[in-house]
Amino acid sequence: MDSIKILHCADFHFDSPFRELPGSLGEKRKEDLRETFGQMVRVAQEENIHLLLISGDLFDNERVSRMTIDYLRDCLQEIPQIRVFIAPGNHDPFYERSYYRLVDWPENVHVFQDEGEKIELCELGVCVYGCGFMKPHVRESLLQGFTVADPAKLNLMVLHGDVVGTGQDSDYNPLTTEEIAASGLDYLALGHRHSFSGINQAGDTFWAYPGCPEGRAFDELGEKGVLLGTLRKGRCQLSFRGIGKRKYYEERIEISGCQTYEQIAAKIRAAVEGLEPEKNLFRLVLSGALPGDFPFYPAVLTEKLQQDFYYVQIIDETMTQVDPQLLANDYTLRGLFVQKALARSAAAQEEAERRKAELALKYGLRILEQGEAGIE
């Protein structure tokens, strides 16, 4: 064949614990991961791809549920016409008790082990190479010294690893662009990094990270997905396809001048308009100055927003607004405390020190006026 169509994915991390989410929401997110895998398989069927490449960290840990394993196997059995290649990563190495050994994979699925393997698909004119992690840390490049056996064929490799710069190290299969260029591969399908890398080229070899298909925390923001498209000699026509069920967002919102929770909620609703808050997960970092007689509690605001958001987390970075004119002749304990706190903030040399002074002012005023700091 002159060209083949592939879908490249990585880093599903099935049965991640989702510890930062409360109650049953973590279990719902585990099910979201399974649903996203099913969506990926449907895309593969609809697009009539030839190869599905899974570049490691399919599983997240040693506590994978039977439900997850059965679901993955059932999904892959639905696409017997598509060859599936998996290269285990640092979170799911192919060791003695690995789920890769325990699962009765369908015939169309091949899981690579530590010794580099080559699978020749004569009907496609393609050779698929791969190598898997056998332990959580691999400090020597699995690509070192590798070159393809038949440069005339279309040569692909599935690998989990960390592309590093000259002189850099990594515990997760450190790869250099020089090694990638010397490999003779047409495409290197990588996993490990959770953001789409773009389509890169080293020598005649194209390589990419698709990122994770579903974000799992607030350090994995925005749209997540897979790579889909056509490969041929000298040409890589792959593009990113978003398939994640939900997205993580972190929004910074300035709320100076607000005097009620309803006013703050209105600003928040305006800021997230169009981002589908009813289905996505949000961390809202609130900043600005609030009146000294407004004891702002994030928990109160969170409850007010519950019907608008699938999940919302409020980070309070507001400060207390103080009128300098009122302080000029205020010799009470409150006035003296505020003046000292403001002076400490003004004299701060570092941001962390300034922030401590602002927090001291905020919570000190609460203690003086209400008898408690009300720290959540």
C-alpha positions as a Markdown table, in Angstrom:
| # | Residue | x | y | z |
|---|---|---|---|---|
| 1 | Met | 0.0 | 0.0 | 0.0 |
| 2 | Asp | 1.1 | 3.5 | -0.7 |
| 3 | Ser | -0.2 | 4.9 | 2.6 |
| 4 | Ile | -1.9 | 3.7 | 5.8 |
| 5 | Lys | -4.3 | 5.3 | 8.2 |
| 6 | Ile | -3.4 | 5.3 | 11.9 |
| 7 | Leu | -4.8 | 6.4 | 15.2 |
| 8 | His | -2.1 | 7.2 | 17.8 |
| 9 | Cys | -3.0 | 7.6 | 21.5 |
| 10 | Ala | -1.3 | 7.3 | 24.9 |
| 11 | Asp | -1.5 | 7.8 | 28.6 |
| 12 | Phe | -5.1 | 6.8 | 29.5 |
| 13 | His | -4.0 | 5.9 | 33.0 |
| 14 | Phe | -7.0 | 3.7 | 33.7 |
| 15 | Asp | -8.3 | 3.6 | 37.2 |
| 16 | Ser | -6.4 | 6.7 | 38.4 |
| 17 | Pro | -7.5 | 7.4 | 41.9 |
| 18 | Phe | -8.6 | 11.0 | 41.3 |
| 19 | Arg | -7.8 | 11.9 | 44.9 |
| 20 | Glu | -8.4 | 15.6 | 44.6 |
| 21 | Leu | -12.1 | 15.1 | 43.7 |
| 22 | Pro | -14.7 | 14.6 | 46.5 |
| 23 | Gly | -17.0 | 11.6 | 47.1 |
| 24 | Ser | -18.2 | 9.6 | 44.2 |
| 25 | Leu | -16.9 | 12.1 | 41.7 |
| 26 | Gly | -13.6 | 10.2 | 41.4 |
| 27 | Glu | -15.5 | 7.1 | 40.4 |
| 28 | Lys | -17.5 | 9.1 | 37.8 |
| 29 | Arg | -14.2 | 10.3 | 36.3 |
| 30 | Lys | -13.0 | 6.6 | 36.1 |
| 31 | Glu | -16.1 | 5.9 | 34.1 |
| 32 | Asp | -15.4 | 8.9 | 31.9 |
| 33 | Leu | -12.0 | 7.4 | 31.1 |
| 34 | Arg | -13.7 | 4.2 | 30.0 |
| 35 | Glu | -16.3 | 6.1 | 27.9 |
| 36 | Thr | -13.5 | 8.1 | 26.2 |
| 37 | Phe | -11.7 | 4.8 | 25.3 |
| 38 | Gly | -15.0 | 3.6 | 23.8 |
| 39 | Gln | -15.4 | 6.9 | 21.9 |
| 40 | Met | -11.8 | 6.4 | 20.5 |
| 41 | Val | -12.7 | 2.9 | 19.2 |
| 42 | Arg | -15.8 | 4.3 | 17.5 |
| 43 | Val | -13.7 | 7.0 | 15.8 |
| 44 | Ala | -11.2 | 4.3 | 14.7 |
| 45 | Gln | -14.1 | 2.4 | 13.1 |
| 46 | Glu | -15.7 | 5.4 | 11.5 |
| 47 | Glu | -12.4 | 6.5 | 10.0 |
| 48 | Asn | -11.5 | 3.0 | 8.7 |
| 49 | Ile | -8.0 | 3.1 | 10.2 |
| 50 | His | -5.5 | 0.3 | 9.7 |
| 51 | Leu | -3.5 | 0.6 | 12.9 |
| 52 | Leu | -4.2 | 1.7 | 16.5 |
| 53 | Leu | -1.0 | 2.6 | 18.3 |
| 54 | Ile | -1.1 | 2.9 | 22.1 |
| 55 | Ser | 2.1 | 4.3 | 23.5 |
| 56 | Gly | 2.1 | 3.2 | 27.1 |
| 57 | Asp | 0.5 | 4.0 | 30.5 |
| 58 | Leu | -2.7 | 2.5 | 29.5 |
| 59 | Phe | -3.1 | 1.5 | 33.2 |
| 60 | Asp | -2.1 | 3.8 | 36.1 |
| 61 | Asn | -1.3 | 1.4 | 38.9 |
| 62 | Glu | -1.6 | -2.1 | 40.3 |
| 63 | Arg | -5.2 | -1.7 | 41.3 |
| 64 | Val | -7.0 | -1.9 | 38.0 |
| 65 | Ser | -10.6 | -3.1 | 38.3 |
| 66 | Arg | -12.0 | -6.2 | 36.5 |
| 67 | Met | -14.7 | -3.9 | 35.0 |
| 68 | Thr | -12.0 | -1.8 | 33.3 |
| 69 | Ile | -10.2 | -4.8 | 31.9 |
| 70 | Asp | -13.3 | -6.4 | 30.6 |
| 71 | Tyr | -14.4 | -3.2 | 29.0 |
| 72 | Leu | -11.1 | -2.6 | 27.2 |
| 73 | Arg | -11.1 | -6.2 | 26.0 |
| 74 | Asp | -14.7 | -6.0 | 24.7 |
| 75 | Cys | -13.9 | -2.7 | 22.9 |
| 76 | Leu | -10.9 | -4.1 | 21.2 |
| 77 | Gln | -12.8 | -7.2 | 20.2 |
| 78 | Glu | -15.2 | -5.0 | 18.3 |
| 79 | Ile | -12.5 | -3.9 | 15.8 |
| 80 | Pro | -10.9 | -7.2 | 14.7 |
| 81 | Gln | -10.0 | -5.6 | 11.3 |
| 82 | Ile | -7.7 | -3.1 | 13.0 |
| 83 | Arg | -4.3 | -4.1 | 14.3 |
| 84 | Val | -3.6 | -2.8 | 17.8 |
| 85 | Phe | -0.1 | -2.3 | 19.1 |
| 86 | Ile | 0.7 | -1.4 | 22.7 |
| 87 | Ala | 4.1 | -0.4 | 24.3 |
| 88 | Pro | 3.9 | -0.6 | 28.1 |
| 89 | Gly | 5.1 | 2.5 | 30.0 |
| 90 | Asn | 6.5 | 3.4 | 33.4 |
| 91 | His | 3.1 | 3.3 | 35.1 |
| 92 | Asp | 2.1 | -0.1 | 33.6 |
| 93 | Pro | 5.4 | -2.0 | 32.9 |
| 94 | Phe | 5.4 | -5.5 | 31.6 |
| 95 | Tyr | 6.6 | -7.3 | 34.7 |
| 96 | Glu | 5.5 | -10.6 | 36.3 |
| 97 | Arg | 2.2 | -9.4 | 37.7 |
| 98 | Ser | 1.4 | -7.1 | 34.9 |
| 99 | Tyr | -2.2 | -6.9 | 33.7 |
| 100 | Tyr | -0.7 | -7.2 | 30.2 |
| 101 | Arg | 0.1 | -10.8 | 31.1 |
| 102 | Leu | -3.2 | -11.6 | 32.8 |
| 103 | Val | -5.6 | -10.2 | 30.2 |
| 104 | Asp | -6.8 | -12.5 | 27.4 |
| 105 | Trp | -6.2 | -10.0 | 24.6 |
| 106 | Pro | -8.1 | -10.4 | 21.3 |
| 107 | Glu | -6.0 | -11.7 | 18.4 |
| 108 | Asn | -5.7 | -8.3 | 16.8 |
| 109 | Val | -3.8 | -6.9 | 19.8 |
| 110 | His | 0.0 | -7.2 | 20.3 |
| 111 | Val | 1.8 | -6.0 | 23.4 |
| 112 | Phe | 5.5 | -5.3 | 23.1 |
| 113 | Gln | 8.0 | -6.4 | 25.7 |
| 114 | Asp | 11.5 | -5.3 | 26.6 |
| 115 | Glu | 13.3 | -6.8 | 23.7 |
| 116 | Gly | 12.7 | -4.7 | 20.6 |
| 117 | Glu | 10.3 | -6.5 | 18.3 |
| 118 | Lys | 9.4 | -6.1 | 14.7 |
| 119 | Ile | 6.0 | -7.1 | 13.4 |
| 120 | Glu | 5.8 | -7.1 | 9.6 |
| 121 | Leu | 2.4 | -6.5 | 8.0 |
| 122 | Cys | 3.1 | -7.7 | 4.5 |
| 123 | Glu | -0.4 | -6.8 | 3.2 |
| 124 | Leu | 0.2 | -3.2 | 4.2 |
| 125 | Gly | 3.9 | -3.0 | 3.3 |
| 126 | Val | 4.5 | -1.9 | 6.9 |
| 127 | Cys | 6.9 | -2.8 | 9.7 |
| 128 | Val | 5.8 | -2.0 | 13.3 |
| 129 | Tyr | 8.5 | -1.9 | 15.9 |
| 130 | Gly | 8.1 | -1.6 | 19.6 |
| 131 | Cys | 9.6 | -2.0 | 23.0 |
| 132 | Gly | 8.0 | -1.9 | 26.4 |
| 133 | Phe | 9.0 | -0.9 | 29.9 |
| 134 | Met | 9.7 | -3.9 | 32.2 |
| 135 | Lys | 10.1 | -1.8 | 35.3 |
| 136 | Pro | 9.0 | 1.7 | 36.4 |
| 137 | His | 12.4 | 3.3 | 35.6 |
| 138 | Val | 14.4 | 3.0 | 32.4 |
| 139 | Arg | 17.4 | 5.3 | 32.5 |
| 140 | Glu | 19.1 | 4.2 | 29.3 |
| 141 | Ser | 17.6 | 4.9 | 25.9 |
| 142 | Leu | 15.6 | 2.1 | 24.4 |
| 143 | Leu | 16.3 | 3.6 | 21.0 |
| 144 | Gln | 20.1 | 3.7 | 21.3 |
| 145 | Gly | 21.8 | 2.0 | 18.3 |
| 146 | Phe | 18.5 | 1.2 | 16.6 |
| 147 | Thr | 18.0 | 1.3 | 12.9 |
| 148 | Val | 15.2 | -0.2 | 10.8 |
| 149 | Ala | 15.8 | -3.4 | 8.9 |
| 150 | Asp | 14.2 | -2.5 | 5.6 |
| 151 | Pro | 14.2 | 1.3 | 4.8 |
| 152 | Ala | 12.1 | 0.7 | 1.7 |
| 153 | Lys | 9.1 | -0.3 | 3.8 |
| 154 | Leu | 7.0 | 2.1 | 5.8 |
| 155 | Asn | 8.5 | 1.8 | 9.3 |
| 156 | Leu | 6.7 | 2.7 | 12.5 |
| 157 | Met | 7.6 | 2.4 | 16.2 |
| 158 | Val | 5.4 | 2.5 | 19.3 |
| 159 | Leu | 7.4 | 3.6 | 22.4 |
| 160 | His | 7.0 | 5.2 | 25.8 |
| 161 | Gly | 9.7 | 7.7 | 26.5 |
| 162 | Asp | 11.0 | 11.2 | 27.3 |
| 163 | Val | 12.6 | 13.2 | 24.5 |
| 164 | Val | 15.4 | 15.2 | 26.2 |
| 165 | Gly | 18.0 | 17.7 | 25.2 |
| 166 | Thr | 21.7 | 17.1 | 24.8 |
| 167 | Gly | 23.2 | 16.3 | 28.2 |
| 168 | Gln | 19.9 | 15.9 | 29.9 |
| 169 | Asp | 18.8 | 12.8 | 31.9 |
| 170 | Ser | 15.5 | 11.1 | 32.5 |
| 171 | Asp | 14.3 | 8.1 | 34.5 |
| 172 | Tyr | 11.8 | 7.3 | 31.7 |
| 173 | Asn | 13.6 | 6.2 | 28.6 |
| 174 | Pro | 15.6 | 9.3 | 27.7 |
| 175 | Leu | 15.5 | 9.8 | 23.9 |
| 176 | Thr | 17.4 | 12.3 | 21.8 |
| 177 | Thr | 16.5 | 13.8 | 18.5 |
| 178 | Glu | 19.8 | 12.5 | 17.2 |
| 179 | Glu | 18.7 | 8.9 | 18.0 |
| 180 | Ile | 15.3 | 9.5 | 16.4 |
| 181 | Ala | 16.9 | 10.9 | 13.2 |
| 182 | Ala | 19.4 | 7.9 | 13.0 |
| 183 | Ser | 16.6 | 5.3 | 13.5 |
| 184 | Gly | 15.4 | 5.3 | 9.9 |
| 185 | Leu | 11.8 | 5.3 | 11.1 |
| 186 | Asp | 9.1 | 7.0 | 9.2 |
| 187 | Tyr | 7.0 | 7.7 | 12.3 |
| 188 | Leu | 7.8 | 7.3 | 16.1 |
| 189 | Ala | 4.6 | 7.1 | 18.1 |
| 190 | Leu | 5.5 | 8.3 | 21.6 |
| 191 | Gly | 3.8 | 8.4 | 25.0 |
| 192 | His | 4.6 | 9.9 | 28.4 |
| 193 | Arg | 4.0 | 13.6 | 28.0 |
| 194 | His | 0.4 | 14.6 | 28.6 |
| 195 | Ser | 0.2 | 17.5 | 26.2 |
| 196 | Phe | 0.1 | 17.3 | 22.4 |
| 197 | Ser | 3.6 | 18.1 | 21.2 |
| 198 | Gly | 2.7 | 19.0 | 17.6 |
| 199 | Ile | 4.1 | 16.9 | 14.7 |
| 200 | Asn | 7.9 | 17.1 | 14.9 |
| 201 | Gln | 10.6 | 15.9 | 12.6 |
| 202 | Ala | 14.2 | 14.7 | 13.2 |
| 203 | Gly | 16.0 | 13.9 | 10.0 |
| 204 | Asp | 13.5 | 11.9 | 7.9 |
| 205 | Thr | 11.6 | 10.7 | 11.0 |
| 206 | Phe | 8.3 | 12.2 | 12.1 |
| 207 | Trp | 7.5 | 11.9 | 15.8 |
| 208 | Ala | 4.8 | 13.1 | 18.2 |
| 209 | Tyr | 3.2 | 12.9 | 21.6 |
| 210 | Pro | -0.6 | 13.0 | 21.3 |
| 211 | Gly | -1.0 | 13.8 | 25.0 |
| 212 | Cys | -3.5 | 12.1 | 27.3 |
| 213 | Pro | -7.0 | 11.6 | 25.8 |
| 214 | Glu | -8.7 | 12.7 | 29.0 |
| 215 | Gly | -7.4 | 15.3 | 31.6 |
| 216 | Arg | -7.1 | 13.9 | 35.1 |
| 217 | Ala | -6.3 | 17.0 | 37.2 |
| 218 | Phe | -5.8 | 20.8 | 37.0 |
| 219 | Asp | -2.3 | 20.3 | 35.7 |
| 220 | Glu | -3.8 | 18.8 | 32.5 |
| 221 | Leu | -5.9 | 21.7 | 31.2 |
| 222 | Gly | -8.0 | 22.2 | 28.1 |
| 223 | Glu | -8.8 | 19.9 | 25.2 |
| 224 | Lys | -7.3 | 16.4 | 25.2 |
| 225 | Gly | -7.4 | 13.8 | 22.5 |
| 226 | Val | -5.6 | 11.6 | 19.9 |
| 227 | Leu | -3.7 | 11.8 | 16.6 |
| 228 | Leu | -5.4 | 10.6 | 13.5 |
| 229 | Gly | -4.5 | 10.6 | 9.9 |
| 230 | Thr | -2.4 | 9.1 | 7.1 |
| 231 | Leu | 1.3 | 8.1 | 6.8 |
| 232 | Arg | 3.3 | 7.5 | 3.7 |
| 233 | Lys | 6.9 | 7.6 | 2.8 |
| 234 | Gly | 8.2 | 11.1 | 3.4 |
| 235 | Arg | 4.8 | 12.5 | 4.5 |
| 236 | Cys | 3.0 | 12.6 | 7.8 |
| 237 | Gln | -0.6 | 13.9 | 7.6 |
| 238 | Leu | -1.7 | 13.4 | 11.2 |
| 239 | Ser | -3.9 | 15.9 | 13.1 |
| 240 | Phe | -5.1 | 16.3 | 16.6 |
| 241 | Arg | -8.7 | 15.1 | 17.3 |
| 242 | Gly | -10.3 | 16.1 | 20.6 |
| 243 | Ile | -12.2 | 13.2 | 22.2 |
| 244 | Gly | -12.2 | 13.9 | 25.9 |
| 245 | Lys | -15.5 | 13.8 | 27.7 |
| 246 | Arg | -14.7 | 16.6 | 30.1 |
| 247 | Lys | -12.1 | 19.4 | 30.3 |
| 248 | Tyr | -10.2 | 21.0 | 33.2 |
| 249 | Tyr | -10.1 | 24.8 | 33.3 |
| 250 | Glu | -8.3 | 27.2 | 35.6 |
| 251 | Glu | -9.7 | 30.7 | 35.4 |
| 252 | Arg | -8.4 | 33.8 | 37.2 |
| 253 | Ile | -11.3 | 36.3 | 38.0 |
| 254 | Glu | -10.9 | 39.7 | 39.5 |
| 255 | Ile | -13.8 | 40.6 | 41.8 |
| 256 | Ser | -12.8 | 44.0 | 43.3 |
| 257 | Gly | -15.8 | 46.0 | 44.2 |
| 258 | Cys | -18.2 | 43.1 | 44.8 |
| 259 | Gln | -20.1 | 43.5 | 48.0 |
| 260 | Thr | -22.3 | 40.3 | 47.9 |
| 261 | Tyr | -21.9 | 36.7 | 47.0 |
| 262 | Glu | -24.5 | 37.2 | 44.2 |
| 263 | Gln | -22.3 | 39.9 | 42.6 |
| 264 | Ile | -19.3 | 37.5 | 42.7 |
| 265 | Ala | -21.4 | 34.7 | 41.2 |
| 266 | Ala | -22.5 | 36.9 | 38.4 |
| 267 | Lys | -18.9 | 37.8 | 37.5 |
| 268 | Ile | -18.0 | 34.1 | 37.5 |
| 269 | Arg | -20.9 | 33.1 | 35.3 |
| 270 | Ala | -19.9 | 35.8 | 32.8 |
| 271 | Ala | -16.2 | 34.7 | 32.9 |
| 272 | Val | -17.0 | 31.0 | 32.1 |
| 273 | Glu | -19.7 | 31.6 | 29.5 |
| 274 | Gly | -19.1 | 29.3 | 26.5 |
| 275 | Leu | -16.9 | 26.9 | 28.4 |
| 276 | Glu | -19.7 | 24.5 | 29.3 |
| 277 | Pro | -19.4 | 24.7 | 33.1 |
| 278 | Glu | -22.2 | 22.2 | 33.5 |
| 279 | Lys | -20.0 | 19.4 | 32.1 |
| 280 | Asn | -16.4 | 20.5 | 32.8 |
| 281 | Leu | -14.3 | 20.9 | 35.9 |
| 282 | Phe | -13.2 | 24.4 | 37.0 |
| 283 | Arg | -10.7 | 25.9 | 39.4 |
| 284 | Leu | -11.5 | 29.5 | 39.9 |
| 285 | Val | -8.8 | 31.7 | 41.4 |
| 286 | Leu | -10.4 | 34.9 | 42.8 |
| 287 | Ser | -8.4 | 38.0 | 43.2 |
| 288 | Gly | -9.0 | 41.7 | 44.0 |
| 289 | Ala | -10.0 | 43.7 | 47.0 |
| 290 | Leu | -13.2 | 43.1 | 49.0 |
| 291 | Pro | -14.7 | 45.4 | 51.7 |
| 292 | Gly | -13.4 | 44.9 | 55.2 |
| 293 | Asp | -16.9 | 44.2 | 56.4 |
| 294 | Phe | -17.4 | 41.4 | 53.9 |
| 295 | Pro | -16.1 | 38.2 | 55.5 |
| 296 | Phe | -15.8 | 36.2 | 52.3 |
| 297 | Tyr | -16.0 | 32.4 | 52.6 |
| 298 | Pro | -15.3 | 30.2 | 49.5 |
| 299 | Ala | -17.6 | 27.4 | 50.8 |
| 300 | Val | -20.6 | 29.8 | 50.7 |
| 301 | Leu | -19.9 | 30.8 | 47.1 |
| 302 | Thr | -19.2 | 27.1 | 46.1 |
| 303 | Glu | -22.7 | 26.1 | 47.3 |
| 304 | Lys | -24.3 | 29.0 | 45.4 |
| 305 | Leu | -22.6 | 27.9 | 42.2 |
| 306 | Gln | -23.3 | 24.1 | 42.5 |
| 307 | Gln | -26.2 | 24.1 | 40.0 |
| 308 | Asp | -24.1 | 25.9 | 37.4 |
| 309 | Phe | -21.0 | 23.7 | 37.5 |
| 310 | Tyr | -20.3 | 20.0 | 37.2 |
| 311 | Tyr | -17.4 | 20.7 | 39.6 |
| 312 | Val | -16.0 | 23.9 | 40.9 |
| 313 | Gln | -13.1 | 24.6 | 43.2 |
| 314 | Ile | -12.6 | 28.1 | 44.6 |
| 315 | Ile | -9.2 | 29.5 | 45.4 |
| 316 | Asp | -9.3 | 32.7 | 47.5 |
| 317 | Glu | -6.5 | 35.1 | 46.7 |
| 318 | Thr | -8.5 | 38.3 | 47.6 |
| 319 | Met | -7.3 | 40.9 | 49.9 |
| 320 | Thr | -9.1 | 43.2 | 52.3 |
| 321 | Gln | -9.9 | 46.7 | 51.1 |
| 322 | Val | -9.0 | 49.4 | 53.6 |
| 323 | Asp | -9.8 | 53.1 | 53.4 |
| 324 | Pro | -6.6 | 55.0 | 54.4 |
| 325 | Gln | -8.6 | 58.1 | 55.4 |
| 326 | Leu | -10.5 | 56.2 | 58.0 |
| 327 | Leu | -7.2 | 55.0 | 59.5 |
| 328 | Ala | -5.6 | 58.4 | 59.8 |
| 329 | Asn | -7.2 | 59.1 | 63.2 |
| 330 | Asp | -8.0 | 55.6 | 64.2 |
| 331 | Tyr | -6.0 | 54.8 | 67.4 |
| 332 | Thr | -8.0 | 51.8 | 68.4 |
| 333 | Leu | -6.5 | 48.3 | 68.5 |
| 334 | Arg | -8.1 | 47.7 | 65.1 |
| 335 | Gly | -6.6 | 50.8 | 63.6 |
| 336 | Leu | -3.1 | 50.2 | 64.9 |
| 337 | Phe | -3.2 | 46.5 | 63.7 |
| 338 | Val | -4.3 | 47.5 | 60.2 |
| 339 | Gln | -1.6 | 50.2 | 59.9 |
| 340 | Lys | 1.1 | 47.7 | 60.9 |
| 341 | Ala | -0.2 | 45.1 | 58.5 |
| 342 | Leu | -0.3 | 47.6 | 55.6 |
| 343 | Ala | 3.2 | 48.8 | 56.5 |
| 344 | Arg | 4.5 | 45.2 | 56.5 |
| 345 | Ser | 2.9 | 44.5 | 53.2 |
| 346 | Ala | 4.4 | 47.7 | 51.6 |
| 347 | Ala | 7.9 | 46.8 | 53.0 |
| 348 | Ala | 7.8 | 43.2 | 51.7 |
| 349 | Gln | 10.7 | 42.3 | 49.3 |
| 350 | Glu | 9.1 | 39.1 | 48.0 |
| 351 | Glu | 5.7 | 38.2 | 46.8 |
| 352 | Ala | 5.3 | 35.4 | 49.3 |
| 353 | Glu | 6.1 | 37.8 | 52.1 |
| 354 | Arg | 3.6 | 40.4 | 50.8 |
| 355 | Arg | 0.9 | 37.7 | 50.6 |
| 356 | Lys | 1.5 | 36.7 | 54.2 |
| 357 | Ala | 1.0 | 40.3 | 55.3 |
| 358 | Glu | -2.3 | 40.5 | 53.3 |
| 359 | Leu | -3.6 | 37.3 | 54.8 |
| 360 | Ala | -2.6 | 38.5 | 58.3 |
| 361 | Leu | -4.7 | 41.6 | 57.6 |
| 362 | Lys | -7.7 | 39.7 | 56.3 |
| 363 | Tyr | -7.9 | 37.1 | 59.1 |
| 364 | Gly | -6.8 | 39.5 | 61.8 |
| 365 | Leu | -9.7 | 41.8 | 61.0 |
| 366 | Arg | -12.1 | 38.8 | 61.2 |
| 367 | Ile | -10.8 | 37.9 | 64.6 |
| 368 | Leu | -11.1 | 41.5 | 65.9 |
| 369 | Glu | -14.6 | 41.9 | 64.5 |
| 370 | Gln | -16.1 | 38.4 | 64.7 |
| 371 | Gly | -14.0 | 36.6 | 67.3 |
| 372 | Glu | -12.7 | 34.0 | 64.9 |
| 373 | Ala | -10.6 | 33.8 | 61.7 |
| 374 | Gly | -13.0 | 31.6 | 59.8 |
| 375 | Ile | -10.2 | 29.9 | 57.9 |
| 376 | Glu | -11.5 | 27.0 | 55.7 |
